[in-house]
C-alpha cells in the first residue's frame, strides 16, 4: 500500500492543483474573457471528441492495465508493448473517422437549431479525438510502469495552464476563433510529445512488438478482452460526457456554457479517487494475477475510508459556501446552483464505494461489469432525453447523478457476491457521524461579510470542526504519512 499511498497522494495533490487552475479558468477567466456560447462550444467539442476517443482506443487502456504485468521486463524492453499501445488508437481513429464522415449530416442535424456554431467545427473532432486517444493510451502505459505522476502533471496542470494562456491570447485579439480552436486542439499534441520525452528518460521503450505479443495465443485474448471492455469504457465516458452532448441539442450553447462551468465545481470532490485509481488499478490487477485477496481487500477498504473522510469535508466546504462562491460568477450562472448540489451528492457516493472499478474490470467476470455499464449508459441517455426537456440543466444533473449511484451500487454488490468482501466497517459509520455533526453545526453559522472573506472564515470553521472530530475518532489513524511523503 506504500507506493499507492505515496503516488496516490502526489497525484491527488496534482489533481487539486489542476482543479484550482480549473476553478481559475472556468469560474474567473472563461466567464469574463469568453462568451458563454464560446465556452459551450469548447465543452461540446471536448465532450464529443473525448467520447469518440474512447472508441478510438479499441480498449488498449484496459488491455495495458491487465496484461502489461505479464510482459513487464525492462531488460527485454517490455517486449515492445508500447508499439501495441500506439497501434490500437491509430487503427481505431481510422474507423471512427470514417463513421464521423459518413454520418456527418445526421449528427450535425441534431445541433443545427440550438448549437449551429458547433457544426462549423464538427470535423475538428477527428484529429482532436485521435490526440486524446493516443495521449490517454500512453498515459495508461506510464501508469502501468508505476510512473503516474508526470502524466498527471501534464494532464491536470500543464494542459490547464496552456488553455488559460490561450484564452487570454484570444481575448487580447491576437487570434480569431478558428485559430483559437486549432490551438485548443493542439494542446494535446504538446502533452503527447512531452509524454514520449518522459518515457525515453525513465524507461527503455520499444515500439517493435515482439513475437511474445504478436502470437495468436497471446494476442487473441488481449484483443477479445479489449473489445469487450471497449463498450464499457465508452459507456463509462458516456455517463460523464453525455450531459453536455445532449444538452447542446435542447438548449443554447450559452446555457451549455453555464452548465459546463457549474458542473465542473463538484469535480473538486472526486479528484482523490481519480488520482488514486491511476496507481491502485495496476496494483489490483497484479494482486488478482497473484490471487492476493488480502491486498485487494486492503486497497478496497482503505480507499473507501480515506476517500469518504476527505470527500465528506470537501462536500461540507462546497455546500456551505456555494452562495458566496456563485457571487464571483456573472449573474447568469446563478441558475446552476442546484446542479452543483445534485452532482456533489453523486460525487460523495462515488467516493464512499472506493476503488471498485479496478476490482470489477480486472476480474475474470469483467464482462458482467461491461454489460451493466453499457446498460447504465443507455439508462443515462434515456434519463437525459426525458429530464432535460422538463427541467433543463437540473434535469441533466439529476440524470447523471441517478446513473452514477445506480452504477456504484451494482459494483458494490458485484464485489460482495464475487469476492465476498465489502469496504465498510465501524470507521465508516464514524465518518458519517462526523459529517452529519459538522453539517448540523455549520447550518447555524451565519456571518455577514464579503463573499471571499466568508468562504475563508466558514471554510476554516468547518475544517476545524470536522478535523477535530476526525482526529478524535481516529478514523484515518493508520495512514502512513512517512511513506507517503518519503
C-alpha positions as a printed Julia matrix, in Angstrom:
486×3 Matrix{Float64}:
   0.0     0.0     0.0
   3.04    2.31    0.42
   3.57    3.06   -3.28
  -0.18    3.51   -3.73
  -0.36    5.97   -0.84
   2.72    7.87   -1.97
   1.85    8.23   -5.65
  -1.84    8.48   -4.85
  -1.25   11.49   -2.6
   1.07   13.09   -5.16
  -1.48   12.53   -7.91
  -4.21   13.88   -5.65
  -2.09   16.96   -4.98
  -1.59   17.48   -8.71
  -5.3    16.89   -9.29
  -6.17   19.58   -6.78
  -3.66   21.99   -8.29
  -5.3    21.22  -11.63
  -8.75   21.73  -10.19
  -7.69   25.04   -8.67
  -6.44   26.04  -12.12
  -9.74   24.76  -13.48
 -11.57   26.94  -10.99
  -9.45   29.89  -12.08
 -10.18   29.07  -15.71
 -13.87   28.16  -15.52
 -15.0    30.45  -12.72
 -12.97   33.56  -13.44
 -11.18   33.62  -16.78
 -13.66   31.93  -19.1
 -16.83   33.71  -17.87
 -15.1    37.08  -18.16
 -12.98   36.59  -21.3
 -15.12   34.23  -23.4
 -18.73   34.49  -24.46
 -20.98   31.8   -22.94
 -21.54   30.3   -26.39
 -17.76   30.06  -26.87
 -17.48   28.23  -23.54
 -20.3    25.96  -24.68
 -18.52   25.34  -27.99
 -15.3    24.2   -26.34
 -17.19   21.94  -23.9
 -19.36   20.3   -26.56
 -16.36   19.83  -28.85
 -14.3    18.37  -25.99
 -17.07   16.08  -24.72
 -17.95   14.85  -28.2
 -14.3    14.24  -29.14
 -13.48   12.61  -25.82
 -16.37   10.17  -26.21
 -15.22    9.32  -29.75
 -11.64    8.94  -28.49
 -12.75    6.25  -26.06
 -13.96    4.2   -29.0
 -10.77    5.01  -30.91
  -8.55    3.38  -28.28
 -10.16   -0.01  -29.02
  -9.76   -0.89  -25.35
  -5.95   -0.65  -25.21
  -6.08    1.11  -21.82
  -7.76   -1.87  -20.2
  -5.51   -4.28  -22.1
  -2.44   -2.46  -20.77
  -3.64   -2.48  -17.18
  -4.48   -6.18  -17.22
  -1.82   -7.73  -19.49
   1.22   -5.48  -19.2
   2.33   -7.14  -15.91
   2.89  -10.35  -17.93
   5.37   -8.57  -20.24
   6.91   -6.07  -17.85
  10.65   -6.64  -18.13
  12.95   -3.67  -18.62
  15.82   -5.79  -19.93
  13.59   -7.11  -22.7
  12.12   -3.62  -23.23
   8.72   -4.98  -22.2
   8.55   -6.98  -25.46
   7.74   -3.77  -27.34
   4.39   -3.37  -25.59
   4.47    0.37  -26.3
   4.17   -0.42  -30.02
   0.91   -2.22  -29.32
  -0.26    0.77  -27.28
   0.24    3.01  -30.33
  -1.23    0.68  -32.96
  -4.66    0.44  -31.34
  -5.61    4.18  -31.3
  -4.26    4.65  -34.83
  -6.44    1.85  -36.2
  -9.35    2.98  -34.03
  -9.14    6.56  -35.28
  -9.3     5.41  -38.91
 -12.52    3.55  -38.1
 -14.14    6.41  -36.14
 -13.06    8.96  -38.76
 -14.93    7.01  -41.42
 -18.0     6.89  -39.18
 -17.91   10.62  -38.4
 -17.53   11.43  -42.1
 -20.27    9.09  -43.33
 -22.81   10.24  -40.73
 -21.75   13.88  -40.56
 -25.03   15.24  -41.94
 -27.18   13.26  -39.49
 -25.07   14.23  -36.47
 -24.88   17.9   -37.46
 -28.65   17.99  -37.92
 -29.06   17.35  -34.16
 -27.21   20.59  -33.39
 -28.44   22.72  -36.28
 -31.12   24.59  -34.31
 -29.54   25.22  -30.89
 -25.79   24.81  -31.45
 -25.04   25.75  -35.04
 -21.6    27.05  -34.07
 -20.53   23.52  -33.14
 -21.29   22.36  -36.69
 -18.75   24.83  -38.06
 -16.02   22.98  -36.17
 -17.51   19.48  -36.34
 -14.67   17.92  -38.36
 -12.11   19.11  -35.83
 -13.42   16.25  -33.69
 -11.47   13.76  -35.83
  -7.9    14.99  -35.1
  -8.91   16.03  -31.61
 -10.28   12.59  -30.72
  -7.11   10.99  -32.12
  -4.83   13.14  -29.98
  -6.93   12.45  -26.89
  -6.97    8.7   -27.61
  -3.25    8.27  -28.18
  -2.33   10.54  -25.26
  -4.63    8.61  -22.92
  -3.17    5.31  -24.11
   0.41    6.41  -23.46
  -0.62    7.78  -20.06
  -2.04    4.39  -19.06
   1.24    2.8   -20.19
   3.08    5.16  -17.83
   0.67    4.24  -15.02
   1.4     0.55  -15.64
   5.08    1.35  -15.11
   4.06    2.96  -11.78
   5.13    6.31  -13.25
   1.84    8.12  -12.95
   2.97   11.46  -11.52
   4.3    13.07  -14.72
   1.24   12.17  -16.83
  -0.88   13.66  -14.03
   1.26   16.8   -14.07
   0.77   17.2   -17.82
  -2.94   16.41  -17.82
  -4.01   18.2   -14.66
  -1.67   21.2   -14.58
   0.21   21.93  -17.81
  -2.8    21.46  -20.09
  -4.87   23.85  -18.0
  -2.1    26.45  -17.89
  -1.8    26.29  -21.67
  -5.56   26.67  -22.07
  -5.62   29.69  -19.75
  -2.79   31.26  -21.76
  -4.7    30.53  -24.97
  -7.9    32.14  -23.65
  -6.03   35.31  -22.68
  -4.32   35.37  -26.09
  -7.69   35.05  -27.83
  -9.32   37.66  -25.61
  -6.49   40.08  -26.36
  -7.35   39.78  -30.06
  -4.18   38.03  -31.21
  -6.13   35.25  -32.97
  -9.58   34.62  -34.36
 -12.0    31.87  -33.31
 -10.74   29.41  -35.93
  -7.15   29.78  -34.77
  -8.31   29.57  -31.16
  -9.95   26.18  -31.77
  -6.9    24.97  -33.73
  -4.61   25.81  -30.82
  -7.15   24.4   -28.34
  -6.91   21.02  -30.09
  -3.11   21.29  -30.34
  -2.66   21.39  -26.57
  -2.96   17.59  -26.51
  -0.2    17.34  -29.12
   2.14   19.16  -26.74
   1.14   16.75  -23.98
   1.83   13.74  -26.22
   5.31   14.93  -27.19
   6.14   15.56  -23.52
   4.99   12.05  -22.55
   7.24   10.44  -25.16
  10.16   12.51  -23.92
   9.41   11.38  -20.36
   9.29    7.71  -21.37
  12.68    7.98  -23.04
  14.06    9.34  -19.8
  12.61    6.87  -17.27
  12.28    3.67  -19.29
  13.67    1.79  -22.28
  10.57    1.78  -24.5
  10.41   -0.03  -27.8
   7.72    0.16  -30.46
   8.92   -3.05  -32.1
   6.35   -5.54  -30.86
   7.99   -8.88  -30.16
   6.77  -12.31  -31.15
   5.87  -12.87  -27.5
   2.97  -10.45  -28.03
   2.27  -10.98  -31.73
   1.33  -14.54  -31.01
  -2.1   -15.95  -31.71
  -2.4   -17.49  -28.27
  -1.3   -14.25  -26.61
  -2.81  -11.54  -28.82
  -6.26  -13.08  -29.31
  -7.31  -13.0   -25.63
  -5.94   -9.46  -25.31
  -7.94   -8.22  -28.29
 -11.05  -10.02  -27.07
 -10.65   -8.5   -23.63
 -10.04   -5.03  -25.02
 -13.0    -5.13  -27.4
 -15.31   -6.47  -24.73
 -14.34   -3.61  -22.45
 -14.38   -1.09  -25.3
 -18.11   -0.59  -24.99
 -17.76   -0.48  -21.22
 -15.14    2.24  -21.48
 -17.23    4.2   -23.93
 -20.27    3.78  -21.7
 -18.25    4.95  -18.7
 -17.17    8.09  -20.53
 -20.68    8.49  -21.84
 -22.06    8.7   -18.31
 -19.65   11.59  -17.68
 -19.97   13.37  -21.02
 -23.44   12.71  -22.39
 -24.98   15.51  -20.35
 -23.09   18.18  -22.27
 -23.54   16.41  -25.6
 -27.32   16.03  -25.18
 -27.77   19.5   -23.66
 -26.41   21.02  -26.87
 -29.39   19.53  -28.71
 -32.04   21.09  -26.43
 -30.59   24.33  -25.07
 -28.42   27.08  -26.49
 -24.62   26.94  -26.32
 -24.98   29.85  -23.88
 -26.69   27.57  -21.34
 -24.35   24.69  -22.16
 -21.53   27.02  -21.18
 -23.27   27.8   -17.88
 -23.74   24.09  -17.17
 -20.12   23.31  -18.05
 -18.89   25.86  -15.53
 -21.11   24.88  -12.59
 -20.84   21.11  -13.26
 -17.07   21.42  -13.02
 -17.22   22.62   -9.42
 -18.16   19.23   -7.85
 -15.22   17.56   -9.62
 -13.16   19.03   -6.79
 -14.73   16.36   -4.58
 -13.82   13.39   -6.81
 -10.21   14.35   -7.51
  -8.7    11.94   -4.93
 -10.5     8.94   -6.46
  -9.27    9.73   -9.95
  -5.74   10.16   -8.63
  -5.79    7.0    -6.53
  -7.2     4.85   -9.33
  -4.23    5.63  -11.57
  -1.91    3.7    -9.29
  -4.36    1.41   -7.48
  -5.63   -0.13  -10.73
  -2.34   -1.75  -11.8
  -1.67   -2.87   -8.21
  -5.08   -4.56   -8.0
  -4.51   -6.12  -11.42
  -1.25   -7.62  -10.15
  -2.94   -8.8    -6.94
  -5.63  -10.55   -8.97
  -2.97  -12.27  -11.1
  -1.29  -13.49   -7.87
  -4.63  -14.29   -6.21
  -3.68  -11.95   -3.34
  -7.14  -11.39   -1.87
  -5.69   -9.8     1.26
  -4.11   -6.94   -0.71
  -7.3    -6.42   -2.71
  -9.33   -6.12    0.48
  -6.8    -3.71    1.99
  -6.83   -1.42   -1.02
 -10.62   -1.59   -1.3
 -11.27   -0.9     2.39
  -8.7     1.84    2.89
  -9.57    3.61   -0.37
 -13.22    3.76    0.71
 -12.37    5.04    4.18
  -9.81    7.66    3.14
 -11.88    8.9     0.22
 -15.06    9.13    2.3
 -13.26   11.01    5.09
 -11.72   13.51    2.7
 -14.7    13.78    0.35
 -17.08   14.5     3.21
 -15.03   17.56    4.13
 -14.99   18.72    0.5
 -18.79   18.44    0.29
 -19.21   20.43    3.51
 -16.89   23.17    2.29
 -18.69   23.37   -1.05
 -22.3    23.19    0.12
 -21.95   25.78    2.88
 -20.04   28.2     0.66
 -21.99   27.73   -2.55
 -23.83   31.07   -2.48
 -20.69   33.04   -1.73
 -18.87   31.15   -4.46
 -21.51   31.95   -7.08
 -21.15   35.69   -6.44
 -17.81   35.55   -8.25
 -19.55   34.46  -11.46
 -21.68   36.59  -13.75
 -25.32   36.66  -12.65
 -26.48   34.26  -15.38
 -24.57   31.41  -13.7
 -26.77   31.5   -10.59
 -29.24   29.18  -12.36
 -26.72   26.39  -11.86
 -26.87   26.36   -8.05
 -28.93   23.19   -7.8
 -26.76   21.48  -10.4
 -23.82   21.84   -8.02
 -25.77   20.39   -5.09
 -27.07   17.4    -7.07
 -23.68   16.49   -8.52
 -21.98   16.93   -5.13
 -24.2    14.22   -3.59
 -23.42   11.93   -6.51
 -19.68   12.58   -6.19
 -19.63   11.74   -2.48
 -21.46    8.45   -3.09
 -18.85    7.63   -5.72
 -16.05    8.18   -3.19
 -17.7     6.08   -0.48
 -17.59    2.99   -2.7
 -13.8     3.22   -3.05
 -11.54    1.89   -5.83
 -14.11   -0.55   -7.15
 -13.55   -0.14  -10.89
 -10.18   -1.87  -10.83
 -11.59   -4.88   -8.98
 -14.58   -5.32  -11.27
 -12.83   -4.84  -14.6
  -9.68   -6.8   -13.82
 -11.62   -9.8   -12.52
 -12.45  -12.87  -14.6
 -16.09  -11.75  -14.62
 -15.28   -8.36  -16.14
 -17.79   -8.92  -18.94
 -20.64   -8.69  -16.44
 -19.44   -5.26  -15.38
 -19.14   -4.29  -19.04
 -22.69   -5.36  -19.81
 -24.1    -3.49  -16.82
 -22.08   -0.39  -17.67
 -23.49   -0.35  -21.19
 -26.97   -0.74  -19.68
 -26.32    2.15  -17.28
 -25.16    4.36  -20.14
 -28.39    3.6   -22.02
 -30.36    4.45  -18.89
 -28.37    7.68  -18.63
 -29.19    8.57  -22.22
 -32.88    7.83  -21.68
 -32.96    9.9   -18.49
 -31.22   12.81  -20.2
 -33.73   12.86  -23.04
 -36.57   12.57  -20.51
 -35.36   15.1   -17.92
 -33.65   17.85  -19.93
 -36.78   18.94  -21.85
 -38.65   19.12  -18.49
 -36.06   20.54  -16.11
 -33.23   21.82  -18.28
 -29.83   21.99  -16.57
 -31.12   20.43  -13.35
 -32.59   17.58  -15.38
 -29.18   16.82  -16.82
 -27.63   16.79  -13.35
 -30.35   14.5   -11.94
 -29.9    12.05  -14.81
 -26.13   11.89  -14.31
 -26.47   11.63  -10.51
 -29.02    8.81  -10.59
 -26.99    6.85  -13.13
 -23.8     7.2   -11.1
 -25.49    5.98   -7.91
 -27.03    3.01   -9.73
 -23.69    2.06  -11.23
 -21.76    2.25   -7.97
 -24.46    0.23   -6.22
 -24.02   -2.51   -8.82
 -20.22   -2.54   -8.37
 -20.61   -2.83   -4.61
 -22.97   -5.8    -4.98
 -20.8    -7.43   -7.66
 -17.67   -7.36   -5.48
 -19.63   -8.52   -2.44
 -21.02  -11.53   -4.3
 -17.93  -12.38   -6.37
 -15.21  -11.89   -3.74
 -17.17  -11.88   -0.51
 -15.69   -8.53    0.54
 -17.07   -5.05    1.14
 -15.29   -1.84    2.16
 -17.41   -0.61    5.07
 -16.7    -1.04    8.77
 -17.28    0.77   12.07
 -14.99    3.61   10.99
 -17.28    4.27    8.02
 -20.12    4.91   10.47
 -17.87    7.24   12.47
 -17.02    9.25    9.36
 -20.72    9.57    8.58
 -21.35   10.72   12.15
 -18.57   13.32   11.88
 -20.06   14.54    8.6
 -23.58   14.91   10.0
 -22.43   16.64   13.21
 -20.32   19.11   11.25
 -23.2    19.76    8.83
 -25.62   20.4    11.71
 -23.24   22.83   13.42
 -22.33   24.57   10.14
 -26.0    25.16    9.38
 -26.19   27.64   12.27
 -23.04   29.56   11.28
 -24.13   32.77    9.58
 -21.55   35.56    9.29
 -22.35   38.63    7.19
 -19.15   39.62    5.4
 -17.52   39.92    1.97
 -18.01   36.7    -0.06
 -14.29   35.95   -0.24
 -13.81   36.5     3.47
 -16.96   34.45    4.11
 -15.52   31.5     2.16
 -12.24   31.68    4.1
 -13.83   32.05    7.55
 -16.57   29.46    7.02
 -14.02   27.14    5.45
 -11.71   27.41    8.46
 -14.55   26.86   10.93
 -15.9    23.83    9.06
 -12.41   22.36    8.7
 -11.7    22.93   12.4
 -14.92   21.19   13.49
 -14.61   18.28   11.09
 -10.85   17.95   11.62
 -11.26   17.8    15.39
 -13.9    15.09   15.11
 -11.76   13.14   12.64
  -8.71   13.22   14.91
 -10.77   12.37   17.99
 -12.45    9.36   16.35
  -9.15    8.21   14.73
 -10.86    7.17   11.52
  -7.68    7.59    9.42
  -5.11    6.9    12.11
  -3.49    4.1    10.06
  -2.5     6.44    7.21
   1.31    6.17    6.93
   2.46    9.72    6.32
   6.17    8.84    6.39
   5.75    6.51    3.42
   3.51    8.96    1.6
   5.84   11.91    1.94
   9.08    9.96    1.82
